[in-house]
Amino acid sequence: MNTEKISGLIAAPFTPMHPDGEVNAQVIERYHGLLASNGVVGAFINGSTGEGVSTTTREKLIVAEAWAKATSGGNIKVINHLGGTCYKDCIELAKESKKLGLFAVALTSPSYFKPANVKMLAEFFRKVAESVPDMPVYYYHIPVLTGGFFNMIDFVREVAPRVPNFAGIKYTHEDFMDFLSCLNYDGGRYDMLWGRDENFLSALILGARGAVGSTYNYAAPLYHKMIEAFDRNDQAGARALQQKSIDMITILGKYGGIATGKAYMRYIGLDCGEFRLPVRNMSSSDYQAFIRDVKNLGMDDLFSKI
């Protein structure tokens, strides 16, 4: 199976929530418009940013259905993250994703009963991938959360001969040696999508052309400009823009981490509600302090426009 490689920014959308914590799928049509108008080429839904580990199988399907409807006839490719704890749930969601006409699916390493070795991880992956043989399936490598600290080049070598619809990896880790080995495997056959926004420039230098990230939801223009600077060999300009990305992401950490991303979405004009427990959301006073810090960045022209 020849998988189409994705070049450009793939946002990892937040799952919109009502004030009572229920999924608010009605926001997704407007959300799609935001991404499309800011040059984003894909949406990696139900992932870490999308609270996939905190939503039910039915809720993940509701989100997938809304994105399928919103993107129908458009150019945004939707990759649905299936999870990675129960392969039966993953298979159910994979089959539904295929019926919905989504571009691809993805899954992580099991994070409770962890695979003993890379062969067992590859077998888990194969079990899900064979349920949708005509659909691209990505592996989502985020070992800081899953505990699956395997070298991905070893994983690629295991799955390449056994899983014809293996598409590539969303690589959310800092091992550039391993990433490059995967990128070059079999003449660059697989789609290696970079997953760390704060060092995307380093991945571009190695040859990455596609990336998945949460900050592409609300700061796509910043990264478009960075890619443009890199492509015209303006290394100083590209580094300066990567620093702006780092400064913006530093504020994420200052106010609690992943939930702060929804505060950025509120800042640009698309309210996605709050994160579910056990993630901590910021208080009203914290939000006002957050607004001041964001304005002090002096980069409103680099945020996505509604």
PyMOL commands that set and color helices and strands:
alter all, ss='L'
color gray80, all
select helices_A, chain A and resi 25-37+52-54+57-71+87-100+118-129+143-146+152-159+176-187+197-206+215-217+220-231+235-254+260-268+284-296+300-302
alter helices_A, ss='H'
color red, helices_A
select strands_A, chain A and resi 8-11+42-45+77-81+104-107+137-141+166-171+191-194+210-213
alter strands_A, ss='S'
color yellow, strands_A
deselect
rebuild
show_as cartoon
